[in-house]
Amino acid sequence: MVSKKADYDSTQYSKDYDAFLKGYFSSDGIKPFSHEVKDSVIGGVNGKFIHGYRFDKPTQFFTFITFLHGRAYIIQITFFTSLTEQLKESINTFLNKVSFSIEAK
């Protein structure tokens, strides 16, 4: 059974997200990107959904991060073209198929 929240207190949960996001956005490969971060649920699990984009190039990425049972899980989709309706549908189809079935040990 998957817990919808991490198996540690909410203060630690927030600190882990903050530390991850600070490190993630300070990396050289991500610095040129503008981004939005939203709370989200994918595969029945709470996490952060990040949309990164550039104004000077069509490069974009979507990243979902969650912490379960003391581990970080990251799903990232990157593409180098404009975000078309067909691409949006493909991304949504992929993300709707994601599920977590990790047991705490």
C-alpha positions as CSV (number, residue, x, y, z in Angstrom):
1,M,0.0,0.0,0.0
2,V,1.3,3.4,-0.9
3,S,1.0,6.3,1.5
4,K,-0.2,9.5,-0.1
5,K,2.2,11.4,2.1
6,A,5.8,10.6,3.0
7,D,6.4,8.4,6.0
8,Y,7.9,11.2,8.0
9,D,6.6,14.5,9.4
10,S,5.4,17.3,7.2
11,T,8.2,19.7,8.4
12,Q,10.8,17.3,7.1
13,Y,8.8,16.7,4.0
14,S,8.8,20.4,3.2
15,K,12.5,20.7,4.0
16,D,13.3,17.9,1.6
17,Y,11.4,19.5,-1.2
18,D,13.0,22.9,-0.5
19,A,16.5,21.4,-0.5
20,F,15.8,19.5,-3.7
21,L,14.3,22.5,-5.5
22,K,17.1,24.8,-4.4
23,G,19.8,22.4,-5.7
24,Y,17.8,21.6,-8.8
25,F,17.3,25.2,-9.9
26,S,20.9,26.2,-9.1
27,S,22.4,23.6,-11.6
28,D,23.9,25.0,-14.7
29,G,21.7,23.0,-17.0
30,I,18.5,24.4,-15.4
31,K,19.5,28.0,-14.7
32,P,18.5,29.3,-18.2
33,F,14.9,28.0,-17.7
34,S,12.0,29.9,-16.3
35,H,9.8,27.6,-14.3
36,E,6.6,27.0,-12.4
37,V,6.3,24.7,-9.4
38,K,2.9,23.3,-8.4
39,D,1.7,20.8,-5.8
40,S,0.4,17.8,-7.7
41,V,-0.7,14.2,-7.5
42,I,0.5,11.6,-10.0
43,G,-0.1,7.9,-9.6
44,G,-2.0,8.6,-6.4
45,V,1.1,10.2,-4.7
46,N,1.6,13.8,-3.6
47,G,4.6,15.7,-5.0
48,K,5.8,18.7,-6.9
49,F,5.2,19.2,-10.6
50,I,7.8,21.5,-12.3
51,H,7.3,23.0,-15.8
52,G,10.5,24.5,-17.1
53,Y,10.6,26.5,-20.3
54,R,12.8,29.0,-22.2
55,F,11.7,32.0,-24.1
56,D,14.6,31.9,-26.6
57,K,14.2,28.2,-27.6
58,P,11.4,25.7,-27.8
59,T,13.1,23.5,-25.2
60,Q,10.8,22.6,-22.3
61,F,10.6,20.0,-19.5
62,F,8.2,18.6,-17.0
63,T,9.4,17.0,-13.8
64,F,7.5,15.3,-11.0
65,I,9.3,14.7,-7.7
66,T,8.0,12.9,-4.7
67,F,9.5,11.4,-1.5
68,L,8.2,8.0,-0.4
69,H,9.6,6.0,2.5
70,G,12.8,8.1,2.7
71,R,13.6,8.0,-1.0
72,A,13.2,10.5,-3.8
73,Y,11.4,9.5,-7.0
74,I,11.7,11.7,-10.1
75,I,10.0,11.5,-13.5
76,Q,11.1,13.9,-16.1
77,I,9.9,14.5,-19.7
78,T,12.1,16.8,-21.9
79,F,11.4,17.9,-25.4
80,F,13.0,20.2,-27.9
81,T,10.0,21.3,-30.0
82,S,7.0,23.5,-29.5
83,L,4.3,22.2,-27.2
84,T,1.6,21.1,-29.6
85,E,-1.8,19.7,-28.7
86,Q,-0.6,16.2,-29.9
87,L,2.5,16.4,-27.6
88,K,0.3,17.6,-24.7
89,E,-2.0,14.5,-25.2
90,S,1.1,12.2,-25.3
91,I,2.4,13.7,-22.1
92,N,-1.0,13.4,-20.4
93,T,-1.4,9.8,-21.6
94,F,2.1,8.9,-20.2
95,L,1.5,10.6,-16.8
96,N,-1.9,9.0,-16.4
97,K,-0.2,5.6,-16.7
98,V,2.2,6.3,-13.8
99,S,1.6,4.4,-10.6
100,F,3.5,3.8,-7.4
101,S,3.3,0.4,-5.7
102,I,6.2,0.7,-3.3
103,E,5.9,-1.0,0.1
104,A,7.6,0.5,3.1
105,K,10.3,-1.8,4.5
